[in-house]
């Protein structure tokens, strides 16, 4: 079993900014983002698995929502993209495995797969980007707020 971790980061651009290089007014405008990144870094240090940062998706609010929030639908879309990336496995590779036509190893090509390298072995073992791919794998998703 492999545990994968993802965090939806609302200010992903701040990862590459050194707060000590900012003026006080610039820092003040980005303070919440830096605090969130610091909290995520502390959490990441305490976890036994790595966290991958995913950007938050900002959208317009639903027409029926009069509160003006811009992130609720965007969070749903971000979660969807993380889940899709986590569960996706190249259908061509799975089809070849189901047909029983794999003798040894079968690896996807860049023509059939653009989102990763998918490999199947004749014993049914699956690998995605060089890591074992199992139905028992676990995905943990955090949000930075």
Residue frames as a rotation matrix with the C-alpha (Angstrom) as fourth column:
UNK 1
0.588 0.809 0.000 0.00
0.809 -0.588 0.000 0.00
0.000 0.000 -1.000 0.00
UNK 2
-0.636 -0.728 0.257 1.30
0.730 -0.675 -0.106 3.43
0.251 0.120 0.960 -0.93
UNK 3
0.336 0.691 -0.640 -0.02
0.794 -0.573 -0.203 6.63
-0.507 -0.440 -0.741 0.66
UNK 4
-0.440 -0.377 0.815 -0.11
0.779 -0.612 0.137 9.71
0.447 0.696 0.563 -1.56
UNK 5
0.003 0.413 -0.911 -0.65
0.772 -0.580 -0.261 13.21
-0.635 -0.702 -0.321 -0.25
UNK 6
-0.354 -0.033 0.935 -1.84
0.735 -0.628 0.256 16.35
0.578 0.778 0.246 -1.99
UNK 7
-0.255 0.300 -0.919 -2.48
0.685 -0.615 -0.391 19.83
-0.683 -0.729 -0.048 -0.70
UNK 8
0.330 0.430 0.840 -4.56
0.856 -0.511 -0.074 22.43
0.398 0.744 -0.537 -2.50
UNK 9
-0.381 -0.639 -0.669 -2.48
0.817 -0.571 0.081 25.57
-0.434 -0.515 0.739 -2.13
UNK 10
0.630 0.777 -0.016 -4.37
0.690 -0.569 -0.447 28.83
-0.356 0.270 -0.894 -2.55
UNK 11
0.830 -0.419 -0.369 -1.22
-0.477 -0.875 -0.079 30.91
-0.290 0.241 -0.926 -3.06
UNK 12
0.769 -0.516 0.377 1.05
0.540 0.840 0.049 28.47
-0.342 0.166 0.925 -4.90
UNK 13
0.615 -0.549 0.567 3.05
0.305 -0.497 -0.812 31.32
0.728 0.672 -0.139 -6.44
UNK 14
0.726 -0.314 0.612 4.35
-0.648 -0.610 0.456 32.25
0.230 -0.728 -0.646 -2.99
UNK 15
0.910 -0.394 0.132 6.36
0.312 0.857 0.410 29.02
-0.274 -0.332 0.903 -2.81
UNK 16
0.264 -0.847 0.461 9.12
0.925 0.086 -0.371 30.66
0.275 0.524 0.806 -4.86
UNK 17
0.390 -0.083 0.917 9.14
-0.034 -0.997 -0.076 34.02
0.920 -0.001 -0.392 -3.03
UNK 18
-0.411 -0.576 -0.706 11.48
0.789 0.163 -0.592 34.76
0.456 -0.801 0.388 -0.14
UNK 19
0.619 0.783 -0.067 9.42
0.712 -0.523 0.469 36.87
0.332 -0.338 -0.881 2.31
UNK 20
0.261 -0.582 -0.770 12.56
0.658 -0.477 0.583 38.62
-0.707 -0.659 0.258 3.58
UNK 21
-0.734 -0.550 0.398 13.00
0.654 -0.417 0.631 40.29
-0.181 0.724 0.666 0.17
UNK 22
0.005 0.852 0.523 9.62
0.806 -0.313 0.503 42.02
0.592 0.419 -0.688 0.35
UNK 23
-0.701 -0.089 0.708 8.83
-0.219 -0.917 -0.333 45.49
0.679 -0.388 0.623 1.61
UNK 24
-0.928 0.367 0.072 6.65
0.006 0.207 -0.978 45.63
-0.374 -0.907 -0.194 4.75
UNK 25
-0.171 0.928 -0.330 3.58
-0.777 -0.333 -0.534 46.60
-0.606 0.165 0.778 2.73
UNK 26
-0.146 0.068 -0.987 4.17
-0.814 0.559 0.159 43.80
0.562 0.826 -0.026 0.18
UNK 27
-0.903 -0.242 -0.356 4.62
-0.012 0.840 -0.542 41.28
0.430 -0.485 -0.761 2.98
UNK 28
-0.740 0.662 0.121 1.50
-0.305 -0.170 -0.937 42.48
-0.599 -0.730 0.327 4.77
UNK 29
0.024 0.784 -0.621 -0.59
-0.981 -0.100 -0.164 41.94
-0.191 0.613 0.767 1.63
UNK 30
0.085 -0.072 -0.994 0.73
-0.546 0.831 -0.107 38.37
0.834 0.551 0.032 1.34
UNK 31
-0.523 -0.413 0.746 0.96
-0.843 0.119 -0.525 37.53
0.128 -0.903 -0.410 5.06
UNK 32
0.332 0.730 0.598 -1.96
-0.755 0.585 -0.296 35.07
-0.565 -0.353 0.745 5.15
UNK 33
0.835 -0.049 -0.549 -0.54
-0.415 0.600 -0.684 33.18
0.363 0.798 0.481 2.18
UNK 34
-0.192 -0.978 -0.083 2.87
-0.541 0.176 -0.823 32.86
0.819 -0.113 -0.562 3.86
UNK 35
-0.364 0.135 0.921 1.25
-0.893 0.231 -0.387 31.70
-0.265 -0.963 0.036 7.12
UNK 36
0.727 0.679 0.096 -0.70
-0.602 0.699 -0.386 29.04
-0.330 0.223 0.917 5.18
UNK 37
0.550 -0.600 -0.581 2.46
-0.356 0.461 -0.813 27.86
0.755 0.654 0.040 3.42
UNK 38
-0.476 -0.732 0.487 4.28
-0.745 0.041 -0.666 27.69
0.468 -0.680 -0.565 6.76
UNK 39
0.059 0.589 0.806 1.44
-0.850 0.453 -0.270 25.60
-0.524 -0.669 0.527 8.26
UNK 40
0.913 0.268 -0.308 1.54
-0.402 0.718 -0.568 23.22
0.068 0.643 0.763 5.30
UNK 41
0.102 -0.954 -0.281 5.34
-0.485 0.199 -0.851 22.92
0.869 0.223 -0.443 5.57
UNK 42
-0.490 -0.231 0.840 5.02
-0.871 0.162 -0.464 22.06
-0.029 -0.960 -0.280 9.28
UNK 43
0.516 0.748 0.417 2.34
-0.668 0.657 -0.351 19.49
-0.536 -0.097 0.838 8.48
UNK 44
0.773 -0.253 -0.581 4.46
-0.418 0.486 -0.768 18.04
0.477 0.836 0.270 5.68
UNK 45
-0.286 -0.946 0.155 7.43
-0.715 0.103 -0.692 17.65
0.638 -0.309 -0.705 8.04
UNK 46
-0.385 0.202 0.900 5.23
-0.822 0.369 -0.434 15.63
-0.420 -0.907 0.024 10.43
UNK 47
0.684 0.728 -0.045 3.78
-0.651 0.582 -0.487 13.27
-0.329 0.363 0.872 7.81
UNK 48
-0.030 -0.710 0.704 5.42
-0.118 0.702 0.703 9.97
-0.993 -0.062 -0.104 6.81
UNK 49
0.060 0.073 0.996 4.63
0.934 0.347 -0.081 10.63
-0.352 0.935 -0.047 3.12
UNK 50
-0.875 -0.466 -0.126 5.34
0.391 -0.838 0.381 13.58
-0.283 0.284 0.916 0.80
UNK 51
0.226 0.926 -0.301 2.77
0.441 -0.373 -0.817 16.22
-0.869 0.052 -0.492 -0.12
UNK 52
-0.611 -0.299 0.733 2.36
0.791 -0.242 0.561 17.47
0.010 0.923 0.384 -3.66
UNK 53
-0.524 0.401 -0.752 1.14
0.034 -0.872 -0.488 21.06
-0.851 -0.282 0.443 -4.03
UNK 54
-0.366 0.526 0.767 -1.84
0.928 0.144 0.344 21.56
0.071 0.838 -0.541 -6.35
UNK 55
-0.984 0.003 0.178 -3.05
-0.002 -1.000 0.008 25.04
0.178 0.007 0.984 -7.26
UNK 56
-0.355 0.918 -0.177 -6.42
0.352 -0.044 -0.935 26.25
-0.866 -0.394 -0.308 -6.08
UNK 57
-0.690 0.245 0.681 -8.85
0.672 -0.135 0.729 27.01
0.271 0.960 -0.072 -8.87
UNK 58
-0.682 0.450 -0.577 -10.70
0.065 -0.748 -0.660 30.31
-0.729 -0.488 0.481 -8.64
UNK 59
-0.634 0.586 0.504 -14.09
0.717 0.201 0.668 30.51
0.290 0.785 -0.548 -10.30
UNK 60
-0.634 0.572 0.521 -17.04
-0.513 -0.815 0.270 32.83
0.579 -0.096 0.810 -10.34
UNK 61
-0.785 0.394 0.478 -19.63
-0.327 0.391 -0.860 32.01
-0.526 -0.832 -0.178 -7.68
UNK 62
-0.663 0.657 0.358 -22.70
0.746 0.616 0.251 30.02
-0.055 0.433 -0.899 -8.57
UNK 63
-0.628 0.457 0.630 -25.52
0.059 -0.779 0.624 32.27
0.776 0.429 0.462 -9.83
UNK 64
0.445 0.865 -0.233 -27.72
0.285 0.109 0.952 31.24
0.849 -0.490 -0.198 -6.89
UNK 65
0.136 -0.493 -0.859 -24.95
0.990 0.095 0.102 32.01
0.032 -0.865 0.501 -4.37
UNK 66
0.708 0.222 0.671 -25.25
0.291 -0.957 0.010 35.63
0.644 0.188 -0.741 -3.27
UNK 67
0.856 -0.381 -0.349 -22.37
0.331 -0.114 0.937 35.45
-0.397 -0.917 0.028 -0.75
UNK 68
0.830 -0.504 -0.241 -19.67
-0.549 -0.662 -0.510 36.26
0.097 0.555 -0.826 -3.31
UNK 69
0.285 -0.755 0.591 -17.32
-0.321 0.506 0.801 33.36
-0.903 -0.418 -0.098 -2.44
UNK 70
0.441 -0.194 -0.876 -15.06
-0.897 -0.090 -0.432 32.45
0.004 0.977 -0.214 -5.35
UNK 71
-0.499 -0.865 -0.046 -13.49
-0.862 0.501 -0.073 29.22
0.086 0.003 -0.996 -4.16
UNK 72
-0.029 0.486 0.874 -16.17
-0.592 0.696 -0.406 26.65
-0.805 -0.529 0.268 -3.35
UNK 73
0.933 0.360 0.003 -16.70
-0.200 0.525 -0.827 25.45
-0.300 0.771 0.562 -6.92
UNK 74
0.418 -0.860 -0.293 -13.00
-0.735 -0.131 -0.665 25.87
0.534 0.493 -0.687 -7.57
UNK 75
-0.344 -0.512 0.787 -12.17
-0.880 0.468 -0.081 23.56
-0.327 -0.720 -0.612 -4.66
UNK 76
0.484 0.587 0.649 -14.51
-0.265 0.805 -0.531 20.95
-0.834 0.085 0.545 -6.09
UNK 77
0.933 -0.184 -0.310 -12.75
-0.294 0.106 -0.950 21.21
0.208 0.977 0.045 -9.46
UNK 78
0.003 -0.988 0.156 -9.31
-0.932 -0.059 -0.357 21.01
0.362 -0.144 -0.921 -7.80
UNK 79
-0.142 0.023 0.990 -10.37
-0.647 0.755 -0.110 17.90
-0.749 -0.656 -0.092 -5.86
UNK 80
0.842 0.513 0.168 -11.70
-0.185 0.566 -0.804 16.39
-0.507 0.646 0.571 -9.09
UNK 81
0.650 -0.648 -0.397 -8.39
-0.577 -0.081 -0.813 16.93
0.495 0.757 -0.427 -10.89
UNK 82
-0.303 -0.761 0.573 -6.41
-0.952 0.265 -0.151 15.38
-0.036 -0.592 -0.805 -8.03
UNK 83
0.142 0.443 0.885 -8.70
-0.403 0.843 -0.357 12.34
-0.904 -0.306 0.298 -7.93
UNK 84
0.947 0.241 -0.214 -8.56
-0.278 0.271 -0.922 11.97
-0.164 0.932 0.324 -11.70
UNK 85
0.236 -0.942 -0.237 -4.77
-0.809 -0.054 -0.586 12.03
0.539 0.330 -0.775 -11.70
UNK 86
-0.352 -0.373 0.859 -4.68
-0.868 0.474 -0.150 9.55
-0.351 -0.798 -0.490 -8.81
UNK 87
0.149 0.526 0.838 -7.06
-0.243 0.841 -0.484 6.94
-0.958 -0.132 0.253 -10.25
UNK 88
0.733 0.205 -0.648 -6.28
-0.655 -0.046 -0.755 7.23
-0.184 0.978 0.101 -13.97
UNK 89
-0.205 -0.783 0.586 -4.44
-0.131 0.616 0.777 4.35
-0.970 0.082 -0.230 -15.62
UNK 90
-0.568 -0.101 -0.817 -3.89
-0.776 -0.264 0.572 4.10
-0.273 0.959 0.072 -19.39
UNK 91
0.407 0.865 0.296 -6.79
-0.644 0.501 -0.578 2.18
-0.648 0.045 0.760 -20.95
UNK 92
0.519 -0.265 -0.813 -4.62
-0.714 0.389 -0.583 0.75
0.471 0.882 0.012 -23.74
UNK 93
-0.617 -0.786 0.042 -2.36
-0.645 0.473 -0.600 -0.93
0.452 -0.397 -0.799 -21.20
UNK 94
-0.450 0.526 0.722 -5.33
-0.615 0.404 -0.678 -2.29
-0.648 -0.748 0.142 -19.24
UNK 95
0.609 0.686 -0.399 -6.94
-0.748 0.329 -0.576 -3.57
-0.264 0.649 0.713 -22.46
UNK 96
0.075 -0.674 -0.735 -3.76
-0.679 0.505 -0.533 -5.45
0.731 0.539 -0.420 -23.41
UNK 97
-0.816 -0.346 0.463 -3.63
-0.577 0.459 -0.675 -6.97
0.022 -0.818 -0.574 -19.92
UNK 98
-0.026 0.908 0.419 -7.30
-0.676 0.293 -0.677 -8.01
-0.737 -0.300 0.606 -20.10
UNK 99
0.631 0.223 -0.743 -6.72
-0.758 0.378 -0.531 -9.66
0.163 0.898 0.408 -23.50
UNK 100
0.744 -0.440 0.503 -3.85
0.022 0.768 0.640 -11.66
-0.668 -0.465 0.581 -22.04
UNK 101
0.881 -0.368 0.298 -1.56
0.355 0.097 -0.930 -10.44
0.313 0.925 0.216 -24.80
UNK 102
0.577 -0.726 0.376 1.20
-0.783 -0.621 0.003 -9.21
0.232 -0.296 -0.927 -22.49
UNK 103
0.808 -0.465 -0.362 4.25
0.469 0.879 -0.081 -11.43
0.356 -0.104 0.929 -22.41
UNK 104
-0.329 -0.907 -0.264 6.71
0.897 -0.214 -0.386 -10.02
0.294 -0.364 0.884 -19.93
UNK 105
-0.415 0.075 -0.907 6.25
0.484 -0.826 -0.290 -6.24
-0.770 -0.559 0.306 -19.87
UNK 106
-0.019 0.438 0.899 4.02
0.929 -0.325 0.177 -3.79
0.370 0.838 -0.401 -21.74
UNK 107
-0.474 -0.212 -0.855 4.65
0.587 -0.800 -0.127 -0.05
-0.657 -0.562 0.503 -21.45
UNK 108
0.656 0.754 -0.044 2.49
0.530 -0.500 -0.685 2.75
-0.538 0.426 -0.727 -22.78
UNK 109
-0.303 -0.709 0.636 3.83
0.947 -0.299 0.118 4.99
0.107 0.638 0.762 -25.48
UNK 110
-0.766 0.014 -0.643 3.77
0.175 -0.958 -0.229 8.76
-0.619 -0.287 0.731 -25.68
UNK 111
-0.860 0.503 -0.088 1.26
-0.215 -0.200 0.956 8.30
0.463 0.841 0.280 -28.47
UNK 112
-0.093 0.872 -0.480 -1.27
0.446 0.468 0.763 6.63
0.890 -0.143 -0.433 -26.16
UNK 113
0.573 0.245 -0.782 -0.35
0.819 -0.127 0.560 8.30
0.038 -0.961 -0.274 -22.85
UNK 114
0.086 -0.535 0.841 0.67
0.265 -0.801 -0.537 11.88
0.960 0.269 0.073 -22.29
UNK 115
0.591 0.245 0.768 0.07
-0.564 -0.555 0.611 12.06
0.576 -0.795 -0.190 -18.54
UNK 116
0.325 -0.519 0.791 2.56
-0.796 0.302 0.525 9.41
-0.511 -0.800 -0.314 -17.44
UNK 117
-0.456 -0.492 -0.742 4.34
-0.742 0.671 0.011 6.15
0.492 0.555 -0.670 -18.11
UNK 118
0.369 0.703 0.608 2.09
-0.878 0.478 -0.021 3.15
-0.305 -0.526 0.794 -17.51
UNK 119
-0.543 -0.628 -0.558 3.48
-0.727 0.684 -0.062 -0.38
0.421 0.372 -0.827 -17.33
UNK 120
0.589 0.668 0.455 1.83
-0.788 0.600 0.139 -3.77
-0.180 -0.440 0.880 -16.91
UNK 121
-0.654 -0.756 0.006 3.43
-0.749 0.649 0.134 -7.16
-0.105 0.083 -0.991 -16.43
UNK 122
-0.393 0.505 -0.769 1.99
-0.408 0.653 0.638 -10.49
0.824 0.564 -0.051 -17.47
UNK 123
-0.702 0.137 -0.699 1.41
0.610 0.623 -0.490 -11.38
0.369 -0.770 -0.521 -13.79
UNK 124
0.324 0.939 0.119 -1.00
0.781 -0.336 0.526 -8.41
0.534 -0.077 -0.842 -13.51
UNK 125
-0.011 -0.410 -0.912 1.33
0.827 -0.516 0.222 -6.05
-0.562 -0.752 0.345 -11.67
UNK 126
0.620 0.293 0.728 0.78
0.668 -0.684 -0.294 -2.39
0.412 0.668 -0.619 -12.64
UNK 127
-0.269 -0.710 -0.650 3.18
0.840 -0.504 0.202 0.54
-0.471 -0.492 0.732 -12.40
UNK 128
0.775 0.440 0.454 2.48
0.589 -0.764 -0.263 4.23
0.231 0.471 -0.851 -12.94
UNK 129
0.687 -0.596 0.416 5.52
-0.440 -0.797 -0.414 6.48
0.578 0.101 -0.810 -13.42
UNK 130
-0.233 -0.896 -0.378 7.76
-0.280 0.435 -0.856 3.75
0.931 -0.094 -0.352 -12.04
UNK 131
-0.744 0.040 0.667 5.77
-0.666 0.038 -0.745 3.25
-0.056 -0.998 -0.002 -8.82
UNK 132
-0.887 0.461 -0.023 3.50
0.459 0.887 0.044 0.30
0.040 0.028 -0.999 -8.00
UNK 133
-0.622 0.777 0.100 -0.16
-0.706 -0.611 0.358 1.07
0.340 0.152 0.928 -8.78
UNK 134
-0.895 0.266 -0.359 -2.62
0.374 0.885 -0.277 -0.73
0.244 -0.382 -0.891 -6.51
UNK 135
-0.013 0.975 0.224 -6.32
0.220 -0.216 0.951 -0.61
0.975 0.061 -0.211 -5.70
UNK 136
0.466 0.158 -0.870 -5.28
0.853 0.180 0.490 -0.47
0.234 -0.971 -0.051 -2.04
UNK 137
-0.629 -0.735 0.254 -3.35
0.654 -0.677 -0.338 2.82
0.420 -0.047 0.906 -2.41
UNK 138
0.255 0.663 -0.703 -4.52
0.920 -0.390 -0.033 5.70
-0.296 -0.639 -0.710 -0.27
UNK 139
-0.366 -0.286 0.886 -4.90
0.565 -0.825 -0.033 9.36
0.740 0.488 0.463 -1.23
UNK 140
0.069 0.320 -0.945 -5.04
0.915 -0.397 -0.068 12.10
-0.397 -0.860 -0.321 1.41
UNK 141
-0.147 -0.036 0.988 -6.05
0.656 -0.751 0.071 15.59
0.740 0.659 0.134 0.28
UNK 142
-0.196 0.019 -0.980 -5.50
0.850 -0.495 -0.180 18.67
-0.488 -0.869 0.081 2.42
UNK 143
0.504 0.267 0.821 -6.53
0.598 -0.794 -0.109 22.28
0.623 0.547 -0.560 1.86
UNK 144
-0.473 -0.879 -0.053 -4.30
0.664 -0.317 -0.678 25.07
0.579 -0.356 0.733 3.11
UNK 145
-0.465 0.308 0.830 -7.03
-0.417 -0.903 0.102 27.08
0.781 -0.299 0.549 4.82
